[in-house]
Amino acid sequence: MRAKGAVRHLSALGRRLAAQGVGGHFVYDLGEVRGLGYYTGIMFQVYVEGLGFPLCGGGRYDDLCARFGRDLPAVGFSFGVERVEQAEC
């Protein structure tokens, strides 16, 4: 039932975003699979208008630090420098 809880959480997040006037700028794709085994939860990508590929991406990495000797929850993301240069922001 963790999936139902996650969907309820995303629904609540969507309502908060809409209340802030940015709700129309988010898409939830529950079928996203990147094949990277270190993700433990939500994954995300950031797109900007005029750029046909993600500017940034990241997600939850709760088990990743444990592989290196320290068991910590974690969230992270990275920007592609070349992609930032190409973005018309």
C-alpha positions in Angstrom: 0.0 0.0 0.0 3.0 2.3 -0.1 2.1 3.2 -3.7 -1.3 4.5 -2.7 0.4 6.6 0.0 2.8 8.0 -2.6 0.0 8.9 -5.0 -1.9 10.7 -2.2 1.3 12.6 -1.3 1.7 13.6 -5.0 -1.9 14.7 -5.2 -1.4 16.9 -2.1 1.8 18.3 -3.6 -0.1 19.1 -6.8 -2.8 21.0 -4.8 -0.1 23.0 -3.0 1.6 23.9 -6.3 -1.7 24.9 -7.8 -2.4 27.1 -4.8 0.9 28.8 -5.4 0.1 29.4 -9.1 2.6 26.9 -10.6 0.5 23.8 -10.7 0.3 23.8 -14.5 4.1 23.5 -14.8 4.4 20.0 -13.4 3.9 16.6 -15.0 3.9 13.3 -12.9 5.1 10.3 -15.0 4.7 7.3 -12.8 6.2 5.1 -15.5 9.6 6.8 -15.6 12.3 4.2 -15.3 15.9 5.1 -15.9 17.5 1.8 -14.9 19.7 3.3 -12.2 19.6 0.9 -9.2 20.6 3.5 -6.6 17.3 5.4 -6.7 15.1 4.4 -3.8 12.1 6.6 -4.3 11.0 9.6 -6.3 13.0 10.5 -9.4 12.6 13.8 -11.2 13.8 15.7 -14.3 13.6 19.5 -14.9 12.8 20.8 -18.4 12.7 24.3 -19.7 10.9 25.7 -22.6 12.8 25.5 -25.9 15.2 22.8 -24.7 14.2 19.3 -25.9 15.9 17.4 -23.2 16.1 17.6 -19.4 18.2 20.4 -17.9 18.6 18.7 -14.6 17.6 15.4 -12.9 17.8 13.7 -9.6 15.9 11.8 -6.9 16.0 9.8 -3.6 19.2 7.9 -2.9 18.5 6.5 0.5 20.7 3.4 0.2 23.6 5.0 -1.8 25.6 6.4 1.1 25.4 3.0 2.9 27.4 1.5 0.0 30.2 3.8 1.0 30.1 3.2 4.8 27.5 5.6 6.0 23.8 4.8 6.1 22.0 8.1 5.5 18.8 9.2 3.7 19.6 11.4 0.8 18.2 13.5 -2.1 20.3 14.9 -4.8 20.3 16.3 -8.3 22.7 17.5 -11.0 22.7 20.0 -13.8 24.4 19.4 -17.1 26.7 22.5 -17.6 26.4 22.2 -21.4 22.6 22.0 -21.0 22.4 25.1 -18.8 24.4 27.0 -21.5 22.0 25.9 -24.2 18.9 26.9 -22.1 17.2 30.1 -23.0 16.5 31.2 -19.4 
